Structures are given as structure tokens and as C-alpha cells.
């Protein structure tokens, strides 16, 4: 019998479909990181590469909080890439028997607990002290930075930005100037400025800045903005007025601010190869700030996979 072309094509597809269907999906609680599941394998890899072990003890299947941690934190593309490239990923189920239970007992981890991340050296020793209840992107990123610093490995600029972008320390200030396109570029170049946004307030083009006061104080930020002629007037949060009033500029509180259209945001990136990339708000700010004047510096804020997309 001669098989009709359409049935022949379907027959060829069936093995592929059955193989795909038999591949289990990664548990939601584990996020999108490609994990090792064997402690000894992870430790051997760490000894060979020098990369610390990022050990996630997680309840799988888990509660709503465990699922949210997987969706929000362990699926953040920048965090995922940092875990996979700067660390040796290891996943331990804290509610299972067998080898998982053996590892749990070895590290004294409680069973059926919320997620805990520990950073280990090749001897299975904690590089930084264990800390519970760190369940947000910024907190995990900060501990990753502390671990890399402790073992004297370089900290990628994008990971530093990620931690800063999600930090509860961030404050806001609005700067009025002649052109918010210039404002985003010039203010974005200032160390301690984490994100910028083009907008309008009081009938003027303004740039909304989120900055880290641990890196740059408000008076220092205002002085830096004046130097690049992006501070015709400054508006700050009410609690910061006493500090801002040390400036000779007109100072007010942020009121009536509205965001400019998307077409007016990050104009320096437009028309460059970086335009096609999916960037975090902080990455977009820094790339926008430097892409026209110092492309090499702009590229420094990208991940390895993002840089590869530009080739």
C-alpha cells in the first residue's frame, strides 16, 4: 500500500511529538535556572571552575509563596543568567526523601521550609553566613554580590544594577531642563543614578531620576545635574526638602508629574543595535546614557547573552 503524502508527513511527526510530551516541565518553584541536582557534582564543578555554588533549598511542590519566588525571582532573566554564568547552580528539594534528605541533614536545613539560598565553596562550606527570609530579587542579588566579592571574583555590572534597581533605598528627584532627551542621557551617566524617565511637570520637560542615596547624596546629585546643565529647577520628595534647600536652585516637591510617551523614552538607544534588546529599566538607563558617546561602556552593562545578540 502506498501511504498518502499527508499521512506520511503525520507519521514522521509522531515520534517527535511523543518525545516532546515525555519531557517533564521544570517545576514552577524552581524558576528558569538550569539546575544541577547532585551536591557532589556541583562541588566538583566549583572546584574546577572556582565558581561558588548557588544552592537553593526549595519546597517542590510548594506553597503559593514558593511558586511566586520561582516565577518572580528565579525567573528574572538577569538573575538567571548571573546564577548560570557566575555560580554553580544546585537545587535541593526540602520536602523529599533520598539524596535530597541526606543533603538537608548534612546542612541542617529544616524540612518543608520556605526557600533558602546558601552560597557554598568547593568544600561545601558557607562563603557568607546563611540568612533566612531573603525572598526578593534585590536581596538575592545583593547576597550574590557579597559572595563574589568574598571569593574575589568580578561582579558583573548588570548584577550590581539589578540589586540597585530593586533596592528599597532608592529615592526620587525630578529635574527640569531644556530637553528631557538630553536629561536622560546626561543624568543617566551620573554614578548612583539607577533609572531615568522622560516626563512633564509644571508645563516643563523634566527627567524623573531614581537614585541610590548610599552612592550619591541628594546635594551631590543636584550639583552633578547642574554641571551638565540639567537642573533649571529641582523637585524632590517632601521628606528631602530640608536637604535639597541647601541648593541655590528653585526647589519644590514632586507634584503633577506625568510620564512622557514611550516614543520619547530612551531616545539615544533608537537607531542603534541595542534597540532590539530587552533591557531592564536600569540597563536601559545606562545604555541610553553611554551608547552614543562611549559604546564600550554601554556594553559593559549588558549580559553575555545580550552582547551576543548584537553580533
C-alpha positions as CSV (number, residue, x, y, z in Angstrom):
1,X,0.0,0.0,0.0
2,X,1.2,3.5,-0.9
3,X,0.9,5.9,2.0
4,X,-0.6,9.2,1.1
5,X,1.7,12.2,1.5
6,X,-0.3,13.8,4.2
7,X,-0.5,10.7,6.3
8,X,3.2,10.0,5.7
9,X,4.1,13.5,7.0
10,X,1.9,13.0,10.1
11,X,3.6,9.6,10.7
12,X,7.0,11.3,10.6
13,X,5.9,13.8,13.2
14,X,4.5,11.3,15.7
15,X,7.8,10.2,17.2
16,X,8.9,13.8,17.7
17,X,5.6,14.7,19.3
18,X,5.8,11.8,21.7
19,X,9.3,12.7,22.8
20,X,8.3,16.3,23.5
21,X,5.4,15.2,25.5
22,X,7.5,12.9,27.7
23,X,9.9,15.7,28.7
24,X,8.7,17.0,32.1
25,X,8.4,20.7,32.6
26,X,10.6,22.3,35.3
27,X,8.7,22.9,38.5
28,X,7.4,26.5,38.8
29,X,9.0,26.8,42.2
30,X,12.5,26.3,40.6
31,X,12.1,29.2,38.2
32,X,14.1,29.1,34.9
33,X,17.6,28.3,36.1
34,X,19.2,25.1,34.7
35,X,19.9,23.3,37.9
36,X,22.2,20.5,39.0
37,X,20.5,18.2,41.4
38,X,23.6,16.4,42.8
39,X,25.7,18.0,45.5
40,X,28.9,16.2,44.7
41,X,28.6,17.2,41.0
42,X,28.1,20.8,41.9
43,X,31.1,20.8,44.4
44,X,33.3,19.2,41.8
45,X,32.3,21.8,39.2
46,X,33.0,24.5,41.8
47,X,36.5,23.1,42.5
48,X,37.3,23.0,38.8
49,X,35.9,26.5,37.8
50,X,36.3,28.4,41.1
51,X,32.6,29.5,40.8
52,X,30.7,29.4,44.1
53,X,27.7,27.1,44.5
54,X,24.4,28.8,44.5
55,X,22.4,26.2,46.5
56,X,18.6,26.7,46.5
57,X,16.8,24.6,49.2
58,X,13.2,24.8,47.9
59,X,9.8,23.1,48.7
60,X,8.7,21.4,45.5
61,X,5.8,21.1,45.0
62,X,5.4,24.1,47.3
63,X,3.1,26.7,48.6
64,X,2.0,29.9,46.9
65,X,5.0,31.8,48.2
66,X,7.4,29.2,46.8
67,X,5.7,29.4,43.4
68,X,5.9,33.2,43.5
69,X,9.6,33.0,44.3
70,X,10.1,30.8,41.3
71,X,8.1,33.0,39.0
72,X,9.4,36.4,40.1
73,X,12.9,35.9,41.4
74,X,14.3,32.8,39.9
75,X,12.8,33.6,36.5
76,X,14.2,37.1,36.3
77,X,16.4,36.9,33.2
78,X,19.3,38.8,34.6
79,X,19.3,36.9,37.8
80,X,19.0,33.6,35.9
81,X,22.0,34.4,33.7
82,X,24.1,35.5,36.7
83,X,23.3,32.3,38.5
84,X,24.2,30.2,35.5
85,X,27.3,32.0,34.5
86,X,28.9,33.3,37.7
87,X,27.8,30.4,40.0
88,X,27.3,26.6,40.0
89,X,23.5,26.2,40.4
90,X,22.3,23.4,42.8
91,X,18.7,22.6,43.6
92,X,17.7,20.6,46.7
93,X,14.1,19.7,47.3
94,X,13.5,20.3,51.0
95,X,10.4,18.1,51.2
96,X,11.7,14.9,49.6
97,X,13.5,11.7,50.8
98,X,16.5,10.0,49.3
99,X,19.6,12.1,48.4
100,X,17.7,15.4,49.0
101,X,17.0,14.3,52.6
102,X,20.7,13.3,53.0
103,X,21.8,16.8,51.8
104,X,19.2,18.5,54.0
105,X,20.5,16.6,57.1
106,X,24.2,17.4,56.2
107,X,23.4,21.2,56.1
108,X,20.9,21.2,59.0
109,X,18.2,22.6,56.8
110,X,14.6,22.2,58.1
111,X,12.2,20.1,56.0
112,X,9.2,21.7,54.4
113,X,10.7,25.1,54.9
114,X,10.4,28.2,52.7
115,X,13.1,28.7,50.1
116,X,16.6,29.3,51.4
117,X,19.7,30.1,49.3
118,X,23.1,29.3,50.6
119,X,26.4,30.1,48.9
120,X,29.0,27.3,49.2
121,X,32.6,26.8,48.3
122,X,34.0,23.6,46.8
123,X,34.3,22.2,50.4
124,X,30.6,22.6,51.0
125,X,31.3,25.5,53.4
126,X,29.2,28.6,53.6
127,X,31.0,31.6,51.9
128,X,28.8,34.1,53.6
129,X,26.5,33.4,56.6
130,X,23.2,31.6,55.9
131,X,20.3,34.0,56.0
132,X,16.6,33.1,56.1
133,X,13.7,35.1,54.6
134,X,15.6,36.6,51.7
135,X,12.8,36.2,49.1
136,X,13.1,39.2,46.8
137,X,15.2,39.9,43.7
138,X,17.2,42.7,45.2
139,X,18.0,40.7,48.3
140,X,19.2,37.7,46.4
141,X,21.3,39.8,44.0
142,X,22.9,41.6,47.0
143,X,23.9,38.3,48.5
144,X,25.3,37.1,45.2
145,X,27.4,40.3,45.0
146,X,28.6,39.7,48.6
147,X,29.6,36.2,47.7
148,X,31.5,37.1,44.6
149,X,33.3,39.9,46.5
150,X,34.2,37.5,49.3
151,X,35.8,35.0,46.9
152,X,37.5,37.8,44.9
153,X,35.6,37.1,41.7
154,X,34.5,40.0,39.4
155,X,31.0,41.3,39.9
156,X,29.2,41.9,36.6
157,X,27.9,45.5,36.2
158,X,24.4,44.2,35.3
159,X,24.2,42.3,38.6
160,X,25.1,45.4,40.5
161,X,22.5,47.4,38.6
162,X,19.9,44.6,39.3
163,X,20.5,44.8,43.0
164,X,20.3,48.6,43.0
165,X,17.1,48.7,40.8
166,X,15.3,46.5,43.4
167,X,16.7,48.2,46.5
168,X,14.3,49.7,49.0
169,X,16.8,52.6,49.5
170,X,16.1,54.3,46.2
171,X,14.8,57.9,46.2
172,X,13.3,60.1,43.5
173,X,14.1,63.6,42.2
174,X,12.7,65.5,39.2
175,X,15.0,67.8,37.2
176,X,13.6,70.4,34.8
177,X,15.8,71.2,31.7
178,X,15.5,72.3,28.1
179,X,15.2,68.8,26.7
180,X,14.4,65.6,28.5
181,X,16.2,63.5,25.8
182,X,19.4,65.2,26.9
183,X,18.3,64.9,30.5
184,X,18.0,61.1,30.3
185,X,21.4,60.8,28.7
186,X,23.4,63.3,30.9
187,X,21.7,62.4,34.2
188,X,21.9,58.7,33.4
189,X,25.7,59.0,33.3
190,X,26.0,60.0,36.9
191,X,27.1,57.3,39.3
192,X,24.3,56.5,41.7
193,X,21.6,57.3,39.3
194,X,19.8,54.0,38.7
195,X,16.9,54.9,36.4
196,X,15.7,57.9,34.4
197,X,12.4,58.7,32.8
198,X,11.3,61.5,30.5
199,X,8.2,63.3,31.6
200,X,6.4,66.5,32.1
201,X,5.7,68.6,35.2
202,X,4.5,72.2,35.7
203,X,4.4,72.7,31.9
204,X,8.1,71.8,31.5
205,X,10.1,68.8,30.1
206,X,11.6,67.0,33.1
207,X,13.6,63.9,33.9
208,X,12.5,61.7,36.8
209,X,15.5,60.2,38.4
210,X,15.7,57.3,40.9
211,X,19.0,57.3,42.7
212,X,20.7,55.4,45.4
213,X,21.5,57.7,48.4
214,X,24.1,55.2,49.6
215,X,26.1,56.0,46.5
216,X,25.3,59.7,45.9
217,X,23.6,62.1,48.3
218,X,20.8,64.5,47.1
219,X,23.1,67.6,47.3
220,X,25.8,65.8,45.3
221,X,23.2,64.7,42.7
222,X,21.9,68.3,42.4
223,X,25.4,69.6,42.0
224,X,26.2,66.9,39.3
225,X,23.0,67.8,37.5
226,X,23.9,71.5,37.5
227,X,27.3,70.7,35.9
228,X,25.6,69.0,33.0
229,X,23.0,71.9,32.7
230,X,20.1,69.6,33.6
231,X,18.8,71.4,36.7
232,X,16.8,74.5,35.8
233,X,14.6,73.5,38.8
234,X,14.5,70.5,41.1
235,X,11.6,68.8,42.7
236,X,12.1,66.2,45.5
237,X,10.1,64.1,47.9
238,X,8.7,66.2,50.8
239,X,10.9,64.5,53.3
240,X,14.0,65.5,51.4
241,X,13.2,69.2,51.2
242,X,15.4,70.2,54.1
243,X,18.4,68.6,52.4
244,X,17.6,70.0,49.0
245,X,17.2,73.5,50.2
246,X,21.0,73.8,50.5
247,X,21.0,74.3,46.7
248,X,20.7,77.8,45.2
249,X,18.2,76.5,42.7
250,X,14.4,76.7,42.8
251,X,13.3,73.7,44.9
252,X,9.9,72.2,45.2
253,X,8.1,69.0,45.9
254,X,7.2,66.4,43.2
255,X,3.6,67.2,42.2
256,X,1.6,66.6,39.0
257,X,4.3,64.6,37.3
258,X,3.3,62.6,34.2
259,X,5.3,60.3,32.1
260,X,6.2,61.3,28.5
261,X,5.1,58.9,25.7
262,X,7.1,55.8,25.0
263,X,8.3,57.3,21.8
264,X,10.1,60.0,23.9
265,X,11.8,57.5,26.2
266,X,15.5,56.5,25.9
267,X,15.9,58.3,22.5
268,X,19.7,57.7,22.4
269,X,19.2,53.9,22.0
270,X,16.9,54.4,19.0
271,X,18.7,53.5,15.8
272,X,21.5,51.6,17.5
273,X,21.9,47.8,17.6
274,X,20.9,47.9,21.3
275,X,17.4,48.9,20.2
276,X,16.4,45.3,19.7
277,X,17.4,44.1,23.1
278,X,15.1,43.5,26.1
279,X,16.6,45.6,28.9
280,X,15.7,46.2,32.5
281,X,14.9,49.8,33.4
282,X,18.3,50.3,34.9
283,X,20.1,48.7,32.0
284,X,18.1,50.9,29.5
285,X,19.1,53.9,31.5
286,X,22.8,53.2,31.5
287,X,22.9,52.0,27.9
288,X,20.9,55.1,26.8
289,X,23.4,57.3,28.7
290,X,26.5,55.9,27.1
291,X,25.7,54.3,23.7
292,X,26.4,57.5,21.7
293,X,29.5,58.7,23.5
294,X,31.1,55.5,24.9
295,X,29.7,52.3,23.3
296,X,32.2,50.1,25.1
297,X,31.0,51.4,28.5
298,X,27.4,50.9,27.4
299,X,28.1,47.3,26.5
300,X,29.5,46.7,30.0
301,X,26.0,46.9,31.4
302,X,24.8,44.0,29.3
303,X,24.9,40.3,30.0
304,X,27.0,38.0,27.9
305,X,23.9,36.7,26.1
306,X,22.7,40.3,25.4
307,X,26.0,41.2,23.9
308,X,25.9,38.1,21.7
309,X,22.6,39.3,20.3
310,X,24.3,42.4,19.0
311,X,26.7,40.4,16.8
